[in-house]
Amino acid sequence: MTKDSRSNQESYDEGMAVRRQVLGANHVDRATEGITAATADFQDLITRYAWGEIWTRPGIDRRMRSAVTLTALIAHGHLEELAMHLRAAQRNGLSREEIVEVVLQSAIYCGVPSANSAFAVVKRVFEEDPPTD
């Protein structure tokens, strides 16, 4: 079966599995427990398309997807999402040193103020979640 011939349910199921692996079960459980009539379609959309279609593509690995995602979040100033994806990036195998390099690189292409704000989030996340090694 090609990706194009999968059903919405198959995309959703695969997306939910990847979402749980990348973001962690606790985060996904909180998000799904908070679904309302107003947010149900949005949650379905991001699960099927972001997680079930994009994050499952074979072209680049999850480490690279995380690095790209961090950069995009920094560029657009989505700092709450950045905190969540900093944790996901580590879960996907990026080291803290690599994350710092991604933020430094972002300073040049996304702007110093954006990177400065991102480093504040990095500092907070690193302090809240000490390294496990």
C-alpha positions in Angstrom: 0.0 0.0 0.0 1.4 3.4 -0.9 1.2 6.4 1.4 -1.4 7.9 -1.0 -3.7 4.9 -0.7 -3.8 4.9 3.2 -7.0 5.7 4.9 -7.5 8.7 7.1 -7.6 6.2 10.0 -4.3 4.6 9.1 -2.7 8.1 8.8 -4.2 9.0 12.2 -3.0 5.8 13.8 0.5 6.1 12.5 0.6 9.8 13.3 -0.5 9.1 16.9 2.2 6.5 17.3 4.9 8.9 16.0 3.5 11.8 18.0 3.7 9.8 21.2 7.3 8.6 20.4 8.5 12.2 19.5 6.6 14.3 22.1 6.2 11.7 24.8 3.1 9.9 26.0 2.4 12.3 28.9 2.3 15.4 26.5 0.0 13.6 24.0 -2.3 12.3 26.7 -2.7 15.9 28.1 -3.4 17.2 24.6 -5.9 14.5 23.8 -7.7 14.8 27.2 -8.1 18.5 26.5 -9.9 18.0 23.1 -13.1 19.9 22.9 -15.7 20.3 20.1 -13.8 23.4 19.0 -10.3 21.7 18.9 -11.2 18.2 17.7 -10.8 18.8 14.0 -7.5 20.6 14.6 -6.1 17.7 16.7 -7.2 15.3 14.0 -5.5 17.5 11.3 -2.2 17.7 13.1 -2.2 14.0 14.0 -2.9 12.9 10.5 -0.9 15.4 8.5 2.0 16.7 10.6 2.6 13.4 12.4 1.1 10.8 10.1 2.2 12.2 6.7 5.2 14.5 7.3 7.1 13.1 10.3 6.8 9.5 8.8 8.3 10.4 5.4 11.6 8.5 4.7 13.6 11.4 3.2 15.2 12.6 6.4 15.5 11.1 9.9 13.8 12.4 13.1 17.0 14.1 14.3 17.0 16.2 11.1 13.3 16.9 11.3 13.8 18.1 14.9 16.6 20.4 13.9 14.5 21.9 11.1 11.5 22.2 13.4 13.6 24.1 16.1 14.7 26.5 13.4 11.2 27.2 12.1 9.9 27.7 15.7 12.7 30.1 16.4 12.1 32.0 13.2 8.4 32.5 14.0 8.8 33.1 17.7 6.7 30.1 18.8 8.5 29.8 22.1 6.0 27.5 23.9 6.2 25.1 21.0 9.9 25.5 21.1 10.1 24.2 24.6 8.1 21.1 23.7 10.3 20.5 20.6 13.5 21.0 22.5 12.5 18.0 24.6 11.5 16.1 21.5 14.8 16.9 19.8 16.6 15.3 22.7 14.3 12.3 22.5 15.1 12.1 18.8 18.9 12.0 19.5 20.1 15.6 19.3 22.6 16.3 21.9 22.5 19.5 24.0 25.6 20.7 22.1 23.8 20.2 18.8 20.8 22.0 20.0 23.0 25.0 21.0 24.5 24.9 17.5 21.1 25.0 15.9 20.1 28.0 18.0 23.4 29.8 17.1 22.9 29.0 13.4 19.4 30.4 13.8 20.8 33.7 15.1 22.3 34.4 11.7 19.3 33.4 9.6 16.4 34.1 11.9 17.8 37.1 13.8 19.7 37.7 17.0 16.6 38.7 19.0 14.9 35.5 18.0 17.9 33.4 19.0 18.2 35.4 22.3 14.6 34.5 23.1 15.2 30.9 22.1 18.3 30.7 24.3 16.1 31.7 27.3 13.8 28.8 26.5 16.8 26.4 26.0 18.2 27.5 29.4 14.8 26.9 31.1 14.3 23.5 29.5 17.8 22.3 30.2 17.4 23.4 33.9 14.0 21.7 34.2 15.2 18.5 32.5 18.7 17.6 33.6 20.7 15.3 31.4 20.2 11.6 31.9 23.7 10.6 30.9 
